[in-house]
């Protein structure tokens, strides 16, 4: 396993991180599989485990915390997030000082830890002044409850730039990291956000690097969905919107490149992201150990420049630029 700094910070995380969003904790057998995945992660050198207070109503934090007790605190980096409702009260959601302060204590209790390494704003809260949110997060760094903070979805380039202005004005601890969705078929951060991150030294730790399974190559045009796949089991069926003929044609061509490189489609999809220097790691989900085994192999894949060009030609991405005159 290789390790990278998170932005301009000194914090080092494994190139592949393990996320908890899709962790199944429905029964004892499911928990046993989840424990097997976490144990394998440590065996493979993964040191970054991503979680959130909203995952499984807090059960994901409690489960992960129970497993991490088997390891020394210096061995791992753990993240969590705040925004989504944790109760029915008017203040039980969002990024207010009250909710953040109460929820970090809930997260620490759930995980059984004294501090969280990375703490993300899970979404943007347009009902709370950004200054209040940032000053609260910076205060949590001062208190030692978190070491670094960042943001996730819905923080645009303009919002990140405004956050940096506030941080500079009040001499706050820096915004260290963002966690956007990013993969071969969803590259919105390349329009503006990546440039902002480069300017301010913000690390990028993408989730959904395999586009919810599209980029594994297991979905084929004109064929039934594989048994047990997200397209069948996922409650909101988000992945189904990605299973267009256009995307499936791209994946078929990309799979050919994977074969030429002597590897798999998931490895190419992850290695393509890791090829980009602004990326700190990729956060993968794994419902069984074999999936994680495959994903970790991406750190050994080197995509030559000529193959990167072929990939870009297949993807056909064009960065938005408006030209006048």
ABEGO torsion letter per residue (X at the ends): XBBBBBEABABBBBABBBBAAABBAABAAAAAAAAAAAAAAAAAGBABBBBBAABGGGAAAAAAAAAAAABBAAABBBBBBBGBBABABAAABEABAAAAAAAAAAAAAAAGBABBABBBBABBBAABBAAAAAAAAAAAAAAGABABBBBBBGBBAAAAAAAAAAAAAAGBBBBABBBBBBBAABAAAAAAAAAAAAAAGBBBBBBGAAGGGAAAGABBBGBBBBBGBAAAABAAGAAAAABBAAAAAAAAAAAAAAAAAGBBAAAAAAAAAAABAABABBBBBBABAAAAAAAAAAAABBBBAAAAAAAAAAAGBBBBBBBBX
